[in-house]
């Protein structure tokens, strides 16, 4: 089953605020992805203040190493 992803955009300049993606699996919250101009953060417990942070260069390396090819 595909995950259900929703997001909310902040009401301020994007450069200073994260874009948040709330990810659900089988109707329950699976995690939250925070995207900023400096990095991305994955939180498995969406109410938590802690998560796993990866800079954009590290993220690109991870995608090249583990990502699957997609036609686009």
N, CA, C and O atoms as CSV, one atom per row, in Angstrom:
chain,resi,resn,atom,element,x,y,z
A,1,UNK,N,N,0.840,-1.182,0.000
A,1,UNK,CA,C,0.000,0.000,0.000
A,1,UNK,C,C,0.885,1.244,0.000
A,1,UNK,O,O,1.905,1.288,0.687
A,2,UNK,N,N,0.498,2.231,-0.756
A,2,UNK,CA,C,1.254,3.484,-0.820
A,2,UNK,C,C,1.066,4.275,0.463
A,2,UNK,O,O,0.032,4.179,1.125
A,3,UNK,N,N,2.060,5.039,0.796
A,3,UNK,CA,C,1.957,5.920,1.955
A,3,UNK,C,C,1.111,7.130,1.581
A,3,UNK,O,O,1.033,7.511,0.413
A,4,UNK,N,N,0.501,7.708,2.552
A,4,UNK,CA,C,-0.267,8.933,2.352
A,4,UNK,C,C,0.572,10.084,2.887
A,4,UNK,O,O,0.999,10.062,4.041
A,5,UNK,N,N,0.809,11.088,2.051
A,5,UNK,CA,C,1.666,12.207,2.433
A,5,UNK,C,C,0.877,13.491,2.324
A,5,UNK,O,O,0.240,13.753,1.304
A,6,UNK,N,N,0.920,14.300,3.382
A,6,UNK,CA,C,0.292,15.613,3.344
A,6,UNK,C,C,1.330,16.626,3.810
A,6,UNK,O,O,2.321,16.265,4.445
A,7,UNK,N,N,1.097,17.890,3.492
A,7,UNK,CA,C,2.046,18.914,3.897
A,7,UNK,C,C,1.324,20.211,4.188
A,7,UNK,O,O,0.196,20.437,3.750
A,8,UNK,N,N,2.011,21.061,4.945
A,8,UNK,CA,C,1.504,22.407,5.202
A,8,UNK,C,C,2.641,23.381,4.923
A,8,UNK,O,O,3.796,23.123,5.263
A,9,UNK,N,N,2.301,24.486,4.307
A,9,UNK,CA,C,3.291,25.515,4.019
A,9,UNK,C,C,3.215,26.592,5.088
A,9,UNK,O,O,2.120,27.001,5.474
A,10,UNK,N,N,4.353,27.055,5.571
A,10,UNK,CA,C,4.338,28.103,6.590
A,10,UNK,C,C,3.869,29.432,6.009
A,10,UNK,O,O,3.942,29.659,4.801
A,11,UNK,N,N,3.394,30.290,6.878
A,11,UNK,CA,C,2.896,31.595,6.458
A,11,UNK,C,C,3.969,32.671,6.576
A,11,UNK,O,O,3.671,33.825,6.882
A,12,UNK,N,N,5.205,32.289,6.333
A,12,UNK,CA,C,6.309,33.240,6.340
A,12,UNK,C,C,7.266,32.875,5.221
A,12,UNK,O,O,7.033,31.898,4.510
A,13,UNK,N,N,8.316,33.622,5.051
A,13,UNK,CA,C,9.249,33.381,3.958
A,13,UNK,C,C,9.825,31.976,4.043
A,13,UNK,O,O,10.226,31.521,5.114
A,14,UNK,N,N,9.862,31.304,2.917
A,14,UNK,CA,C,10.355,29.942,2.866
A,14,UNK,C,C,11.803,29.836,3.309
A,14,UNK,O,O,12.192,28.821,3.888
A,15,UNK,N,N,12.602,30.844,3.057
A,15,UNK,CA,C,14.006,30.814,3.437
A,15,UNK,C,C,14.254,30.683,4.926
A,15,UNK,O,O,15.340,30.275,5.337
A,16,UNK,N,N,13.290,31.015,5.723
A,16,UNK,CA,C,13.467,30.976,7.175
A,16,UNK,C,C,12.625,29.916,7.871
A,16,UNK,O,O,12.733,29.748,9.086
A,17,UNK,N,N,11.805,29.211,7.140
A,17,UNK,CA,C,10.924,28.220,7.754
A,17,UNK,C,C,10.991,26.906,6.981
A,17,UNK,O,O,11.155,26.892,5.761
A,18,UNK,N,N,10.862,25.813,7.710
A,18,UNK,CA,C,10.845,24.500,7.080
A,18,UNK,C,C,9.512,24.240,6.394
A,18,UNK,O,O,8.478,24.774,6.797
A,19,UNK,N,N,9.546,23.424,5.365
A,19,UNK,CA,C,8.333,22.869,4.779
A,19,UNK,C,C,8.175,21.494,5.416
A,19,UNK,O,O,9.125,20.711,5.446
A,20,UNK,N,N,6.981,21.194,5.925
A,20,UNK,CA,C,6.750,19.949,6.644
A,20,UNK,C,C,5.866,19.010,5.840
A,20,UNK,O,O,4.819,19.403,5.325
A,21,UNK,N,N,6.313,17.749,5.741
A,21,UNK,CA,C,5.540,16.701,5.086
A,21,UNK,C,C,5.192,15.666,6.142
A,21,UNK,O,O,6.084,15.062,6.737
A,22,UNK,N,N,3.913,15.459,6.378
A,22,UNK,CA,C,3.448,14.459,7.333
A,22,UNK,C,C,3.133,13.190,6.557
A,22,UNK,O,O,2.309,13.214,5.643
A,23,UNK,N,N,3.779,12.080,6.909
A,23,UNK,CA,C,3.651,10.829,6.178
A,23,UNK,C,C,2.861,9.837,7.020
A,23,UNK,O,O,3.185,9.591,8.183
A,24,UNK,N,N,1.815,9.270,6.412
A,24,UNK,CA,C,0.985,8.275,7.100
A,24,UNK,C,C,1.097,6.929,6.392
A,24,UNK,O,O,1.239,6.859,5.172
A,25,UNK,N,N,1.032,5.875,7.178
A,25,UNK,CA,C,1.042,4.513,6.653
A,25,UNK,C,C,-0.100,3.767,7.331
A,25,UNK,O,O,-0.165,3.695,8.558
A,26,UNK,N,N,-0.993,3.217,6.528
A,26,UNK,CA,C,-2.165,2.502,7.047
A,26,UNK,C,C,-2.983,3.368,8.008
A,26,UNK,O,O,-3.523,2.863,8.992
A,27,UNK,N,N,-3.073,4.665,7.726
A,27,UNK,CA,C,-3.883,5.575,8.524
A,27,UNK,C,C,-3.192,6.147,9.746
A,27,UNK,O,O,-3.718,7.071,10.366
A,28,UNK,N,N,-2.036,5.628,10.110
A,28,UNK,CA,C,-1.314,6.115,11.285
A,28,UNK,C,C,-0.114,6.945,10.844
A,28,UNK,O,O,0.429,6.743,9.758
A,29,UNK,N,N,0.288,7.869,11.690
A,29,UNK,CA,C,1.442,8.706,11.373
A,29,UNK,C,C,2.692,7.836,11.366
A,29,UNK,O,O,2.986,7.144,12.341
A,30,UNK,N,N,3.427,7.879,10.252
A,30,UNK,CA,C,4.649,7.109,10.061
A,30,UNK,C,C,5.871,7.973,10.370
A,30,UNK,O,O,6.878,7.477,10.876
A,31,UNK,N,N,5.777,9.270,10.061
A,31,UNK,CA,C,6.869,10.183,10.327
A,31,UNK,C,C,6.611,11.549,9.733
A,31,UNK,O,O,5.588,11.790,9.092
A,32,UNK,N,N,7.561,12.438,9.959
A,32,UNK,CA,C,7.476,13.800,9.437
A,32,UNK,C,C,8.812,14.145,8.800
A,32,UNK,O,O,9.873,13.909,9.377
A,33,UNK,N,N,8.740,14.709,7.597
A,33,UNK,CA,C,9.937,15.151,6.885
A,33,UNK,C,C,9.948,16.673,6.877
A,33,UNK,O,O,9.000,17.304,6.409
A,34,UNK,N,N,11.014,17.256,7.391
A,34,UNK,CA,C,11.174,18.709,7.432
A,34,UNK,C,C,12.230,19.087,6.403
A,34,UNK,O,O,13.342,18.558,6.426
A,35,UNK,N,N,11.889,19.992,5.509
A,35,UNK,CA,C,12.796,20.409,4.445
A,35,UNK,C,C,13.110,21.887,4.626
A,35,UNK,O,O,12.206,22.717,4.713
A,36,UNK,N,N,14.389,22.207,4.682
A,36,UNK,CA,C,14.808,23.603,4.784
A,36,UNK,C,C,15.863,23.872,3.716
A,36,UNK,O,O,16.249,22.969,2.974
A,37,UNK,N,N,16.318,25.098,3.645
A,37,UNK,CA,C,17.333,25.398,2.639
A,37,UNK,C,C,18.684,24.822,3.024
A,37,UNK,O,O,19.570,24.744,2.173
A,38,UNK,N,N,18.877,24.418,4.270
A,38,UNK,CA,C,20.162,23.890,4.717
A,38,UNK,C,C,20.245,22.386,4.838
A,38,UNK,O,O,21.334,21.820,4.742
A,39,UNK,N,N,19.099,21.712,5.052
A,39,UNK,CA,C,19.120,20.276,5.311
A,39,UNK,C,C,17.706,19.712,5.283
A,39,UNK,O,O,16.725,20.438,5.121
A,40,UNK,N,N,17.633,18.399,5.444
A,40,UNK,CA,C,16.346,17.742,5.662
A,40,UNK,C,C,16.436,16.974,6.973
A,40,UNK,O,O,17.507,16.503,7.356
A,41,UNK,N,N,15.298,16.851,7.660
A,41,UNK,CA,C,15.234,16.131,8.932
A,41,UNK,C,C,14.075,15.155,8.863
A,41,UNK,O,O,12.977,15.518,8.440
A,42,UNK,N,N,14.312,13.910,9.280
A,42,UNK,CA,C,13.261,12.899,9.353
A,42,UNK,C,C,12.992,12.600,10.817
A,42,UNK,O,O,13.904,12.260,11.571
A,43,UNK,N,N,11.734,12.729,11.213
A,43,UNK,CA,C,11.313,12.409,12.583
A,43,UNK,C,C,10.327,11.260,12.525
A,43,UNK,O,O,9.291,11.362,11.867
A,44,UNK,N,N,10.640,10.165,13.208
A,44,UNK,CA,C,9.737,9.014,13.181
A,44,UNK,C,C,8.534,9.227,14.083
A,44,UNK,O,O,7.452,8.710,13.804
A,45,UNK,N,N,8.704,9.966,15.137
A,45,UNK,CA,C,7.567,10.330,15.981
A,45,UNK,C,C,7.297,11.797,15.698
A,45,UNK,O,O,8.047,12.673,16.129
A,46,UNK,N,N,6.221,12.056,14.971
A,46,UNK,CA,C,6.003,13.395,14.419
A,46,UNK,C,C,5.856,14.487,15.465
A,46,UNK,O,O,5.974,15.667,15.134
A,47,UNK,N,N,5.602,14.127,16.720
A,47,UNK,CA,C,5.524,15.151,17.768
A,47,UNK,C,C,6.878,15.390,18.421
A,47,UNK,O,O,7.026,16.320,19.213
A,48,UNK,N,N,7.862,14.564,18.099
A,48,UNK,CA,C,9.179,14.656,18.702
A,48,UNK,C,C,9.951,15.869,18.179
A,48,UNK,O,O,9.737,16.311,17.050
A,49,UNK,N,N,10.835,16.395,18.997
A,49,UNK,CA,C,11.731,17.479,18.583
A,49,UNK,C,C,13.047,16.919,18.055
A,49,UNK,O,O,13.859,17.667,17.509
A,50,UNK,N,N,13.269,15.622,18.209
A,50,UNK,CA,C,14.496,14.990,17.743
A,50,UNK,C,C,14.251,14.263,16.437
A,50,UNK,O,O,13.137,13.821,16.157
A,51,UNK,N,N,15.286,14.144,15.650
A,51,UNK,CA,C,15.174,13.436,14.391
A,51,UNK,C,C,16.548,13.174,13.812
A,51,UNK,O,O,17.564,13.376,14.478
A,52,UNK,N,N,16.576,12.731,12.585
A,52,UNK,CA,C,17.822,12.475,11.878
A,52,UNK,C,C,17.996,13.563,10.822
A,52,UNK,O,O,17.157,13.718,9.935
A,53,UNK,N,N,19.091,14.312,10.927
A,53,UNK,CA,C,19.334,15.447,10.040
A,53,UNK,C,C,20.412,15.086,9.027
A,53,UNK,O,O,21.433,14.490,9.371
A,54,UNK,N,N,20.168,15.458,7.774
A,54,UNK,CA,C,21.118,15.207,6.698
A,54,UNK,C,C,21.221,16.469,5.859
A,54,UNK,O,O,20.207,17.028,5.443
A,55,UNK,N,N,22.443,16.916,5.612
A,55,UNK,CA,C,22.650,18.054,4.731
A,55,UNK,C,C,22.382,17.652,3.288
A,55,UNK,O,O,22.278,16.465,2.979
A,56,UNK,N,N,22.270,18.638,2.405
A,56,UNK,CA,C,21.911,18.369,1.012
A,56,UNK,C,C,22.972,17.569,0.276
A,56,UNK,O,O,22.630,16.736,-0.563
A,57,UNK,N,N,24.246,17.793,0.560
A,57,UNK,CA,C,25.301,17.010,-0.090
A,57,UNK,C,C,25.220,15.554,0.366
A,57,UNK,O,O,25.326,14.636,-0.448
A,58,UNK,N,N,25.031,15.347,1.669
A,58,UNK,CA,C,24.874,13.982,2.192
A,58,UNK,C,C,23.630,13.317,1.613
A,58,UNK,O,O,23.655,12.134,1.274
A,59,UNK,N,N,22.546,14.075,1.500
A,59,UNK,CA,C,21.312,13.532,0.933
A,59,UNK,C,C,21.515,13.089,-0.516
A,59,UNK,O,O,21.051,12.021,-0.914
A,60,UNK,N,N,22.208,13.910,-1.295
A,60,UNK,CA,C,22.488,13.551,-2.692
A,60,UNK,C,C,23.314,12.272,-2.751
A,60,UNK,O,O,23.044,11.405,-3.582
A,61,UNK,N,N,24.316,12.139,-1.884
A,61,UNK,CA,C,25.122,10.918,-1.838
A,61,UNK,C,C,24.276,9.698,-1.481
A,61,UNK,O,O,24.426,8.635,-2.083
A,62,UNK,N,N,23.379,9.855,-0.492
A,62,UNK,CA,C,22.488,8.752,-0.106
A,62,UNK,C,C,21.580,8.335,-1.255
A,62,UNK,O,O,21.374,7.143,-1.482
A,63,UNK,N,N,21.040,9.299,-1.975
A,63,UNK,CA,C,20.151,8.987,-3.092
A,63,UNK,C,C,20.899,8.290,-4.219
A,63,UNK,O,O,20.370,7.366,-4.837
A,64,UNK,N,N,22.129,8.726,-4.493
A,64,UNK,CA,C,22.922,8.069,-5.533
A,64,UNK,C,C,23.269,6.639,-5.138
A,64,UNK,O,O,23.326,5.749,-5.986
A,65,UNK,N,N,23.499,6.428,-3.851
A,65,UNK,CA,C,23.904,5.109,-3.373
A,65,UNK,C,C,22.709,4.169,-3.219
A,65,UNK,O,O,22.791,3.010,-3.626
A,66,UNK,N,N,21.600,4.639,-2.640
A,66,UNK,CA,C,20.479,3.771,-2.274
A,66,UNK,C,C,19.200,4.005,-3.100
A,66,UNK,O,O,18.311,3.154,-3.106
A,67,UNK,N,N,19.102,5.122,-3.780
A,67,UNK,CA,C,17.884,5.440,-4.521
A,67,UNK,C,C,17.698,4.537,-5.748
A,67,UNK,O,O,18.664,4.044,-6.331
A,68,UNK,N,N,16.455,4.343,-6.112
A,68,UNK,CA,C,16.125,3.539,-7.296
A,68,UNK,C,C,15.932,4.473,-8.480
A,68,UNK,O,O,15.440,5.591,-8.326
A,69,UNK,N,N,16.319,4.011,-9.656
A,69,UNK,CA,C,16.135,4.801,-10.868
A,69,UNK,C,C,14.649,5.014,-11.140
A,69,UNK,O,O,13.829,4.116,-10.948
A,70,UNK,N,N,14.327,6.222,-11.591
A,70,UNK,CA,C,12.942,6.554,-11.921
A,70,UNK,C,C,12.914,7.263,-13.260
A,70,UNK,O,O,13.731,8.141,-13.535
A,71,UNK,N,N,11.981,6.874,-14.070
A,71,UNK,CA,C,11.820,7.566,-15.340
A,71,UNK,C,C,11.070,8.855,-15.110
A,71,UNK,O,O,10.122,8.889,-14.325
A,72,UNK,N,N,11.471,9.903,-15.771
A,72,UNK,CA,C,10.809,11.175,-15.541
A,72,UNK,C,C,10.736,11.974,-16.703
A,72,UNK,O,O,10.201,13.082,-16.657
